[in-house]
Amino acid sequence: TEDSNAGMAGPAMIEGGGLGTYHPSEIGPAPVQRANGVIDIVVRDEAQAVAVAKRYLAYFQGDLAEWDAADQRILRHVVPENRRRAYDVRRVLDVLFDAGSVLELRRDFGVGVLTALARVEGRPLGVVANNPMHLGGAIDADASDKAARFMQLCDAFDLPLLYLCDTPGFMVGPDAEKSALVRRASRMFVVAGSMTVPVGTVVLRKGYGLGAQAMALGSFRTPRFIVGWPTSEYGPMGLEGAVKLGFRKEIEAIKDPEEREQLYRQIVAMAYQRGKGLNVAAHFEIDDVIDPAETRAWISTVLTSAPSPARRGGKKRPMIDTW
């Protein structure tokens, strides 16, 4: 609950260890534990906690016979036509999945990705979505841990997984490396290698670099389907950075600043055209470019056509780690 505390020891043990004197409310309060991923969902009170727990467990207990969904044509207008404008990906989830079925986990931790349980036509599945409102959708260390653990959860309980991809790749730079990003980002690929549930990927806008591969089980060839919306674009890294690196000599050779900027913009525009979803689909690198309003149909096809998991007498996975 909002006023709860969780910690490894109380005030007496802390003081006994010579580590200072603290009031119980100072040790692991909910705002701290929700931000670091210890708490999956924060609720108002015990009554809401029971209601949310029942709702959470229901995703692992099968399909619902009754469901409703929003007008899917709304999805055509969620991602701005201006590729530089950010948008709230939660709006995509609210429209795409059954009405009232989205339950987001660890909302305040690893905010670069969203992890949620949801339903399509009453059938449960897991969702991992990039958040373009944070670092432009780049995947940092916390987001990698968050996604990898959620992938384990879905696989352990045979829940199909859907990636909603809009990322320029993994976060880079000295500060990112101080967070052990190489090790932590690798978890998304390592976990993907052991998953057996049906997986699909929908590219909403950016599908660049290793980050995009991570949003497709490590390869665009691995998911049961990978489709893009008309706004989707692809490449080995972000277009602007690729142009600056690949055409540095040509750009720097121009003395006039305005002409230099004009050439840069022309090359970026050419690269964008080559990497647009329709061109990428024409080379069979993705399955198709689809009307956003048809996304549910693609998801439903995978959910209904995938074979039922084999009956087991024990656990599918030995554990789901705590990261």
C-alpha positions, 0 to 999 in steps of 0.5 A, spaced: 500 500 500 502 507 499 503 507 506 507 501 507 514 499 508 519 493 506 526 492 508 531 487 510 531 489 517 527 494 522 530 500 526 532 495 532 537 491 528 540 497 524 541 501 530 544 494 534 549 494 528 551 501 529 548 503 523 544 509 526 538 510 529 532 511 524 524 511 525 520 505 522 517 510 516 524 511 514 526 504 512 524 502 505 518 506 504 513 505 498 516 511 494 523 508 494 521 501 493 516 502 487 522 506 484 527 501 485 522 495 482 521 492 489 514 493 488 510 491 482 503 495 483 502 500 489 495 500 491 491 505 496 489 500 501 488 493 503 481 492 499 484 494 493 490 490 494 486 484 494 482 486 488 488 487 484 491 480 487 485 477 484 486 480 477 493 479 477 492 471 478 486 471 473 491 472 467 494 465 469 487 462 469 485 462 462 481 466 457 475 470 459 468 469 455 466 476 455 470 482 452 470 489 449 475 493 445 475 500 443 474 502 436 481 500 433 481 506 428 483 510 433 490 507 433 491 510 426 492 517 429 496 515 436 503 515 433 504 522 430 506 523 423 512 528 425 517 522 427 521 527 431 514 528 436 514 523 442 507 520 444 504 516 450 505 509 448 500 507 454 495 510 449 496 504 444 495 499 450 489 502 452 486 502 445 489 495 442 487 491 448 481 489 451 477 494 454 480 495 462 484 489 461 491 492 461 495 491 468 502 494 468 507 492 472 513 496 475 510 502 472 515 506 476 522 502 475 525 501 468 521 507 465 524 506 458 520 500 457 512 498 459 511 491 462 504 489 462 499 483 462 493 484 458 488 480 453 486 480 446 479 477 445 479 474 452 485 471 451 491 473 456 498 475 454 504 479 456 506 486 453 513 489 453 513 496 450 518 501 449 517 508 452 518 514 447 517 519 452 523 516 456 530 517 452 527 517 446 525 510 447 532 507 448 533 501 453 537 502 459 540 498 464 534 498 469 529 497 463 533 491 460 532 488 467 525 489 467 524 486 461 528 480 462 524 478 468 517 479 465 519 475 459 521 469 464 514 470 468 510 470 461 514 464 459 514 460 466 506 461 465 505 459 458 503 466 456 504 469 449 508 475 449 508 481 444 513 486 443 511 494 441 517 496 438 519 504 438 527 504 440 533 507 437 537 502 440 540 501 447 543 507 451 550 508 450 555 513 453 560 513 459 554 513 464 550 508 461 557 503 461 557 505 469 550 502 470 553 495 467 549 495 461 553 490 457 551 485 462 544 487 464 542 488 456 545 481 455 539 478 459 534 480 454 537 476 449 539 470 454 532 469 456 529 470 449 534 464 447 530 459 453 523 462 451 518 457 448 511 461 448 509 464 441 512 471 440 510 477 436 513 484 434 509 490 432 514 496 430 510 502 431 516 507 429 523 506 430 526 499 429 534 500 430 540 497 432 541 491 437 535 494 441 530 493 436 533 486 435 532 485 443 524 487 442 524 481 437 527 475 441 534 477 438 532 477 431 527 479 426 527 472 424 525 469 430 518 471 432 512 468 429 511 475 426 514 481 425 510 487 422 510 495 422 505 500 422 506 505 416 510 510 421 515 504 422 523 505 420 529 501 420 536 501 420 543 499 424 542 505 428 539 512 429 539 515 422 542 522 424 547 518 428 549 514 422 549 519 417 554 523 421 558 518 422 558 515 415 558 521 411 563 525 416 568 527 410 563 529 405 559 534 410 565 537 413 568 538 406 563 543 405 565 550 408 558 554 408 554 552 414 548 552 411 550 548 405 553 543 410 546 543 414 542 542 407 547 536 405 546 533 412 538 533 411 538 531 404 542 525 406 538 523 412 532 524 408 534 519 403 536 514 409 529 515 412 526 513 405 530 507 404 529 505 411 521 506 411 517 500 413 514 499 406 521 498 403 524 494 408 518 489 407 519 489 400 526 486 401 522 481 406 526 483 412 519 484 416 513 480 414 508 486 412 506 493 413 499 493 416 494 498 418 494 499 425 487 498 426 488 491 424 493 489 429 489 486 433 487 481 428 495 479 427 495 478 435 489 474 435 491 469 429 498 468 433 494 466 440 489 462 436 493 458 431 499 457 436 499 449 439 497 449 446 503 448 451 504 440 453 502 438 460 507 438 465 508 435 472 512 440 474 515 447 473 517 449 466 522 454 469 526 453 475 525 460 478 523 467 476 529 471 478 528 477 482 531 483 478 
